[in-house]
């Protein structure tokens, strides 16, 4: 049974609950990141249980995802998983409002995601050395391999599911973007830093919900302004300002309060 988020509580009680009791499954469409925080604490906790405890992958996805994690762990006990934006051209086609005349203004206002090179500079400024191992969750980023090159120059140990697994191992997933995303989701549950997309939100919330695993979130508004001026300062000053701007965005336990802000980011336990 498919359920719209616009249904009233009485509708759920009279129509959804009987179906759930009978069939033991209900599909909630477009429900996750649109949830309101204007609910009492019991309802928020129930929403969290649905969001995080009810998530189950098929055996094939789970086994392959765990295999990717094991192969990353063999390379390094600790690694950074990056979830980067897809092609900006594709995004602009979906949201016409992104066709703006003053790109510098939009960038200074933090409305542009960081490029792979800028993510690399941020990580270096935060103290991650060139020997760190990175897992890139999305390979189709800002022009692909050409734009990933500066990031790879800073962090040679750059990995993805395509480099960790053979074509044969990925064959059953490669034609389905959601299945490929599920594999990335499993690997990203190790340690994450990325932009503010929907996958990023639910991953950050899931990590906070299950024992609080840090999630580095780029402070896009301040970092974008800093990157625009980075050629006018020495590296030491740049790195210091990056660390200052990232205070409150490093995934510390006291950064967000449960039930505040976006539901997926700050879940109620």
N, C-alpha and C positions, 0 to 999 in steps of 0.2 A: 504494500500500500504506500503510495506517495503522498506526503503531507506538506502543505504550504505553511510557511512561518506566519502567515496572516490569519490563521485559524484562531478562533476564540478558545478559552479554557474549557467552556462547555462542550464545544465541538470535540476537543481532544478526549474529554471524559466519555462522551456518548458514542463517538465514532472510532477514535483511534485506539482507546484502551481495549475494547472488545476484540478488535482485530489483532492487537498485540498479544492478548491472552490466547487467542486461537492459533495464530501463525508464528508467534514469537519473533517477529521481525517487522520493522517499520522503516521506510526510507524517508529521511528528512532532507528535502532538497533546498539548496542554497541557504543553509541554516547556520553554518559555523561562525564566520567572522561578522555576520550581521546581528548576532545576538545582542540584546540590550543588557546593560548592567542594572537597569531599574527593576531588579527582582529581589525578593527577600533572600537571605543567606541560604536557606534550605534549597530553594530553586537554583541558586547559583552552584551549589555543591552538586546537585543532581546534573546540571548541565556539564560540569567538569567531568563527572563520572562517565557521562555519555560520550563526551569528546575524547577523553584520554583512556579510560578503561575499556571502552567498547571497541577501540581500534584493533582490528585483527587483519593480518596479512595472510594470503594463501601460503601453503607450505613451500611452494616453489620460490615465491618472492622472498619469504623469510629465510629460507636456506641459502639462497644466492646472496641476499643482503648480509647475512652473517659471514659468509665466505669472503665478501669484500672487506668487511671489518677485520677479519682475521688476517687477511693479506696486508692490510694497512698496519695492523699491530706488529706484524713481522718486520716491517720496515722501520717502525718507530712506535714506542709505547704510547707516546702522546703525539697527536697530530691535530691540525686545524682543518675543519671542513668549511669550504666557502660555497655559499649559494649565491650565484651572481645572476643578474638580470639577463633576459634573452635579448634578441636584437631590438634596438630602439625603434627601428623602422616598423617592426611588427606592432610594437606598443602604440606608436603614433597612429597607425591605421585603425586601431581599436578605439583610441581616445583622441578625437579630433582636437580637444582642448590643448593637447600637447604641442600643437603647431603654433608656436609663439614667435613673436617678432624680436623680442629682447631676451636672447638666450642667457646672456650674462646675468641679467636680473633674476631669471628663474634659478640659475645656478647658485647665486648668492643667497637666495631664499631657501636653499636646501631641497629644491624640487627635482634635482637631477641625481640619479644614483651614481655612486663612485665608479670609476673605471677600474679594470683589473690592475692597472699600474698604480692608481691611487690607493687601492686596497693594499697592495704590496708595500707602498711607502708608509701607510699607516701602521702596518704590522712591524716593519723595521723600526719605526719611531717608538713603538710600544715595547721594543726589546727583543723581538723574535729574530733570531739569526738566520743566515742563509742556509743553515743545515736543517731548518725546520721542514717537516713534511706537510704538504698541503693536499687536500682532496677537493677537487673542483666538481661541484654537483651539477653544473650546467655548462656544457661545452659550447653551445651556440650563443656566444656573448660578444656583443659589439664588434662583429666582423670575424669572430672565430679565432683561429690560431694566431693570426697576425697581431691582433690586439692583446692576446694572452702572452705574447713574446716578452714584453717588459716585466710582467709578473714572474715568468719562468726564469728570466735573467737574474732576478733578485732571489728567487726560491727555486733552484734547479730540481728539487725533489717534488715535482708537481704531478699529481696522480688524478685519475678519473676511473669510472667503472670500465671505460673502454681500454684503459691501460692495465687495469688489474685483472680483467677477465678476458677470455678469448671470445671471438665472434660466435663460436658454437655455444658457449655458456650463456651468452646474452641473446641468442637467437629467438627464444620464445617470448622475449620482452621487447625487442628492438622495434617492433611495428606498433607498439602501444605506448604513447607518451606517459600515460598515467602509471603504467607498470614500471617504466624507467624511472619516473619520479619517485615511486615507492622505494626502489632500491636506494636512491639518493637519500631518501628520508631515513632509512635504517642506518646508513653510514653517518649521516649528519647528527644522529643521536649521540655521537661520541663527544664532539666539541665543535661549536659552531660560531662563525662570524660571517655576516652577510648583510644584504639590504633589508628593506622593510616590506617585502612582498607578503602575500598570503601564506605561502609555505613557511616563510621566516617567522611569521606571527605564531602559527600553531606549533612550530618546533620550539620556539622560545618558551611558550606557555607550557608545553609538555615537559620540557627540561626543568622548568621551575616547579611544576606540579610534582614530579617524581624526584624528590630529594634535592632539588636545586643544583643543576649543573650550569656553570656560567655561560652566558651567551654575549659575545662582544657585538654591540650595535654601533655602527659608525654614526657619529653625530653629524649628519649630512650637512646641516645648515652652516655650522661653524667650520667643518672641514672643507667644504666646497670653497668657502671664502679664502681659507688658508691656502688651499692648493692653487688658487688663482694668483696668489702673491708669493708663492714659495721661491721663485727665482730671485726675489729681492732680499733674501735672508740666508744666513749660514745654516748648515744642517743642524747644528746644536740648538739653535733658536727654534727651527721648524719642529724638531722632535719634541722639544719641551712644550711647545704650544699644542702639539697633537695630544700629548699626555694630559695636558690641562683640559683641553676640550673634551676628552674622553672620560673625564671624571663623571660618574653617574651613568655611564653607558658601557660599563665593563662586566655587567652581570652579577654585581655584588648582591647579597641577600636583601639588603635594605633599600635597594634602588626603586622597587615598585611595591605598592600595597595591593593585596588581594582584592579583587572586585573593582579596582580603580582603573580608569582609562580603558583601553581596548581589552575586551573579554579574554581573547586568546593569549595575550601577552601576560596578563596578571590574573591567573585563575584563582578561584577560591578552593582551598583544600578541604 
